[in-house]
Amino acid sequence: MDNISVEELALQRKRYAHLTDEQWRFMLQQVDGRQRTRDKLPTFSAIADWWYPVRLSCEQCSSEVTAKYKSQLIANQQFDTLVDLTAGYGVDTFFMSHSTREAHYIERNQYLCQIAAHNFHLTHRNIQIHNTTAEDFVADFHPVTTNNIIYLDPARRNKHGNKVFLLEDCEPNIISLLPAMLSKARAVLIKLSPMLDITAAVRALNMPCEVHIVAVQNEVKEVLIFLQNSAYLASGNGVVTEVVEEEIRIHAVNLIPQPNHMEYCTQEFSFSIEDERQAECQLYSASQLSITEEDIYIYEPNAAIIKAGAFKLVAQRFQFVKMATNTHLYLSHQLIKDFPGRVWKVVSINPRETKNIAANIMTRNYPLSPDELRKKLKIKDSNTSTLIGARLADKPTLFLCDKL
């Protein structure tokens, strides 16, 4: 039924009169879920009789690409057991369980537990199902060793349905549950919203950690915080120290799926908060960098690096010149082919005649939006060239470019 929409199928109830209303609704749910997640979760779509949950669960679950990243992240740590405290559909549980000897799926929604039990049985994964709350499971969990990892993706909406952005406002409350988790596991991995204020989260946790900002095809999807109980104990069970933020290491990762969606290549830019603080960044001035005489290239870091805030460090590591303090575009006479982001070669600067130009338009720290700029200059749309509007030093400047 991949060739018919669920809306069209819903109008054909009479053709399936032999099904009860409950069976009919379940069939529609399966068709909708399979179609909605076919590209997002290709492994599941290839398994016969795989069950799909309701639409909201399909929309909110991790993608296969990001779930595999988390699985690889913990694989090198050689944990005995995975505990997923907020398992939901079970996407992360399933893929991360490949990196441990056993796994525990914890979910308070009984219906999701039934779906997970059915699906995990099909794949013969060693995953135990627990229909309970995260808090109750942690309280009753008595592992033989602490060589375990606890993973949770807390709900980020309050009882009124409004979004929350503080760790203590999530469900479950990460801050209050953290001591109990780290007393029973060697590490805790927390998935948070891309909207998360990383600095605020780090300060709330009060301990050294790793932050992984995960983008897929240049769109930030997840922020992961990786905590070790050894670091927790060394920090005095969460007592704030002056060096905590300096010890935070950030990994800005951009995952680029291959055509089959089963493999991906990875762009990674890693640094500490202290690295960015100490970095020296050269800002543009006409006396230091010519933009008219030699070939000039414009670089824009990928979305994960931008989210990580490595603005000065990018310039230092690649020996770039930054256009302006608040313009996160960089200039160089050198072409760097493996740069973790986008690259353009400048064709002309502030072109006098624009009526014959056809180009894609983007603006960064510029007085006009792309639509406003297109309307003002009467430029036709095209994928072959790019017109970049950006503030260069203190002047709004236009760059007509070829994308490389």
BELTAKA-V160161 format. One record per helix or strand of 2 or more residues. SS is the DSSP state (A for helix, B for strand). FROM is the first residue (numbers start at 1). TO is the last residue. Records with the same first field share a line. If there is no record, write none. Layout:
SS=FROM-TO / FROM-TO
This chain:
A=6-10 / 13-16 / 21-37 / 42-45 / 55-60 / 64-75 / 91-99 / 110-123 / 134-140 / 167-169 / 174-182 / 198-205 / 229-234 / 245-247 / 273-278 / 303-308 / 311-318 / 370-377
B=81-84 / 102-106 / 127-130 / 148-152 / 187-192 / 210-216 / 219-228 / 249-257 / 264-272 / 282-283 / 297-301 / 321-324 / 327-332 / 341-349 / 360-364 / 386-392 / 395-403
